[in-house]
Amino acid sequence: MKKLIYTIIALLTITSAVAQTTLPTSWGFTTATLPTGWTSAGGFTYYSGSGNPAPAAKFQATGDMLTIAFVNAPLALTYDLTGNSFVATGTFTVQESTDGITWTTLHLFGTGGTAVPSATYTPYSDAPNNATRFIRFNYTLKTGGNIGVDNVNITLGVSTAQSISVQHTSTTIVNGGMYPLSSPVGLGLPVAFSVLNLGTVGTLNLSSATITGPAAADFGTVTFPATVAPSGTGSLSFIFTPSVAGTRMADLNIASNDPITPTYVIHLYGVGGTLATEPANPATALTFSNIKSYRFKGTYTASSSNPDGYVILRKTGSAVTDMPVDGTVYMQGDMIGTSQVAYVGTSTSFAPHHIVAGTQYYFAIFPFNGPGVYRNYLTSSACTGNVTTLATMQPTTYYNTISTAAATFVADLHTLVNPHTHLFYSDYNSNMITGFESRDTTGGQKVVTCVYSAQNKVYTEPFDWTTNNFSREHTWCHQWMPTYPATTGPEYEDYHQLFPTNQNDVNAIRSNYPLGKVVTATYTFLGCKLGNDAAGHEVFEPRDSDKGDAARAMMYEAICYTTVAGNVWGLPNPISTSIPYGEDQNVLKSWNYLDPPDNWEIARNDFIDSLQGNRNPFVDSMQYACYINFDNMTKMVGVTAPCAASAIAEHTQNNDLVLLSPNPNNGNFRLEYISQSNQKISVSLYDVLGRAVYTDEIKATAGSNIMEMNISNLNNGVYTFTFISDKGRRTERMVINK
């Protein structure tokens, strides 16, 4: 979706004045876009875990601030506030100012002031000074805990002293705001503004109204009223006659006896013709840093033309060939041809969303000038670059203490991943949804996918669980946990086994049923279903591309928490009196191979490791699952990897033929798969430790299917190819010797 801007654009940051809003103004933190006149600093974030109702503003560190600038006299400030583990020696201050420079305390919370309420949003009301034009919420000193603020509202008061405001038709142009206008070259355009005196007693005296700036001569002489009576209106006008095509910038400066705003500035963005001046020079020197499997940062040198901003396009796997169209305003997430808008703004650095492991991303940067329909892009000589994310961030020595041959294998693997950093269930939104799982989509919105059904939920930030009918699904059901009904332990809040899921249509349907293969469905929703398996047991089946993810999440939960508080986390059997059977570990082990870790799951494992300080070992090595009896959490003996037929009975040896040539090779080779029928084949390549180092899918047709392979980033050694389809399984060994 393309959003065209035809009206006044308010700037949050400007050079000669602070953008202000008109009163009344309010915000319940229901979007991630700050209202006009509202600015933030520090680590202020949106928080969907609480509010009145959720979401709310979350202040997490000393110096976190939310500032509101306005042009009118205020009457009352109201807001809801709470503390989460707030330490009484800290302070949180609500402040006011007439000029945005000198601040006084309006309400003090914490030491020396009002006690911060604990975990309950409490309403407060303060009375700002009549001359106040700035309100600020400031975490002045954090000694522990967070502060939540919601439902901020500033009502309009009555100013007795003279107070200026400017409108075009019925729309207020705030002090420091911008007014775009255009006219054919040489043709005069009359422009009229209304000057309002918001004061009820004092007369507003205007001493001057001048136009300054690079193209001031194109705006002629300003006619303005010398005085405006209390609560009255006067007319200010000029004629815009562009002398040349393109951008014609100037400032309208109105001087008056307003004691708060003695100089009222409006930025005039004039355009001769239909488009602003195209930037003369591109950005340069695009580089990438902090490259991980799930994130990287792009930095570039600004165009020497000092453009109004940049649009950055991204594409996966091949260079960007698409270009933005003049006169169109794009938002992050919009598609231009086969490319997606990764960033729009003035910064010379960016960190794109939805990054996965072992993937090459291409970018092209286009400077632009002009607001709305006047926008003009420089599309020639675009600054371009590409970066490849890490295939994995698994530390090379992470599994040095683990051996599947050891009698203590199960205990050793448990000790490796537990204990770890305990994160909170309520922070899953800010940590996982915002940090990893959300993706950009059209219109500046985001999308999150239901892990079981593949439903894509489009939303406007911040993400709210209730509004979007989503939940944080425990793949290992909460009621299966030996510690049930506790909801504060790490086993309940572990991100490795929590995923976003549609609540009413999916999560509630799964309930406490085990995962399994449905042969007779009683309920379906997109890619998931509920029904009876071959044994007549009622089971829940997730979409195919999540089966391995769900199996590995469940196996992780078992290995991480077994023996904790004296509990053995074997798969429950029976689950309950109403579900008198259990989770079949052979199904999980089968899915573990049917759906090997893809680049998204590998990146997710790395990302959670960066938060929790532990990894899901079954993502790093699918073979580990073969050596564990998940019914009683003991080591299995006499097994081989890939697992024996008892674990993956549906994957018997098929009659297809695989040819690798040359073999040995240096990572460049030809793979010929001779298939007996048309089928989809899951391809995985494992190293000697059982780690998946390459995954793909072949859409094979009956006969010969040839692929030229380049996996030259692998080290010398022996590797095993596994080919799995509905017809069975086939394995082939390959040697890399460079």
Secondary structure as GFF3:
##gff-version 3
##sequence-region A 1 738
A	DSSP	beta_strand	25	27	.	.	.	ID=ss1
A	DSSP	beta_strand	38	41	.	.	.	ID=ss2
A	DSSP	beta_strand	45	47	.	.	.	ID=ss3
A	DSSP	beta_strand	56	59	.	.	.	ID=ss4
A	DSSP	beta_strand	65	69	.	.	.	ID=ss5
A	DSSP	beta_strand	74	84	.	.	.	ID=ss6
A	DSSP	beta_strand	91	97	.	.	.	ID=ss7
A	DSSP	beta_strand	104	110	.	.	.	ID=ss8
A	DSSP	beta_strand	122	126	.	.	.	ID=ss9
A	DSSP	beta_strand	134	141	.	.	.	ID=ss10
A	DSSP	beta_strand	146	156	.	.	.	ID=ss11
A	DSSP	beta_strand	164	168	.	.	.	ID=ss12
A	DSSP	beta_strand	171	172	.	.	.	ID=ss13
A	DSSP	beta_strand	178	183	.	.	.	ID=ss14
A	DSSP	beta_strand	189	197	.	.	.	ID=ss15
A	DSSP	beta_strand	204	212	.	.	.	ID=ss16
A	DSSP	three_ten_helix	216	219	.	.	.	ID=ss17
A	DSSP	beta_strand	227	228	.	.	.	ID=ss18
A	DSSP	beta_strand	233	240	.	.	.	ID=ss19
A	DSSP	beta_strand	246	256	.	.	.	ID=ss20
A	DSSP	beta_strand	263	272	.	.	.	ID=ss21
A	DSSP	beta_strand	284	289	.	.	.	ID=ss22
A	DSSP	beta_strand	297	301	.	.	.	ID=ss23
A	DSSP	beta_strand	309	316	.	.	.	ID=ss24
A	DSSP	beta_strand	335	336	.	.	.	ID=ss25
A	DSSP	beta_strand	339	345	.	.	.	ID=ss26
A	DSSP	beta_strand	349	350	.	.	.	ID=ss27
A	DSSP	beta_strand	360	369	.	.	.	ID=ss28
A	DSSP	three_ten_helix	372	374	.	.	.	ID=ss29
A	DSSP	beta_strand	376	377	.	.	.	ID=ss30
A	DSSP	beta_strand	383	388	.	.	.	ID=ss31
A	DSSP	alpha_helix	409	417	.	.	.	ID=ss32
A	DSSP	three_ten_helix	425	427	.	.	.	ID=ss33
A	DSSP	alpha_helix	428	428	.	.	.	ID=ss34
A	DSSP	pi_helix	429	437	.	.	.	ID=ss35
A	DSSP	beta_strand	439	441	.	.	.	ID=ss36
A	DSSP	three_ten_helix	442	444	.	.	.	ID=ss37
A	DSSP	beta_strand	445	449	.	.	.	ID=ss38
A	DSSP	beta_strand	456	459	.	.	.	ID=ss39
A	DSSP	beta_strand	470	474	.	.	.	ID=ss40
A	DSSP	three_ten_helix	478	480	.	.	.	ID=ss41
A	DSSP	alpha_helix	490	493	.	.	.	ID=ss42
A	DSSP	three_ten_helix	495	497	.	.	.	ID=ss43
A	DSSP	beta_strand	498	502	.	.	.	ID=ss44
A	DSSP	pi_helix	503	507	.	.	.	ID=ss45
A	DSSP	alpha_helix	508	510	.	.	.	ID=ss46
A	DSSP	beta_strand	520	525	.	.	.	ID=ss47
A	DSSP	beta_strand	528	532	.	.	.	ID=ss48
A	DSSP	beta_strand	538	541	.	.	.	ID=ss49
A	DSSP	alpha_helix	544	561	.	.	.	ID=ss50
A	DSSP	three_ten_helix	564	566	.	.	.	ID=ss51
A	DSSP	alpha_helix	585	594	.	.	.	ID=ss52
A	DSSP	alpha_helix	599	612	.	.	.	ID=ss53
A	DSSP	alpha_helix	617	620	.	.	.	ID=ss54
A	DSSP	three_ten_helix	622	627	.	.	.	ID=ss55
A	DSSP	beta_strand	628	629	.	.	.	ID=ss56
A	DSSP	beta_strand	634	635	.	.	.	ID=ss57
A	DSSP	beta_strand	657	661	.	.	.	ID=ss58
A	DSSP	beta_strand	668	675	.	.	.	ID=ss59
A	DSSP	beta_strand	679	686	.	.	.	ID=ss60
A	DSSP	beta_strand	692	700	.	.	.	ID=ss61
A	DSSP	beta_strand	703	710	.	.	.	ID=ss62
A	DSSP	beta_strand	717	725	.	.	.	ID=ss63
A	DSSP	beta_strand	728	736	.	.	.	ID=ss64
###
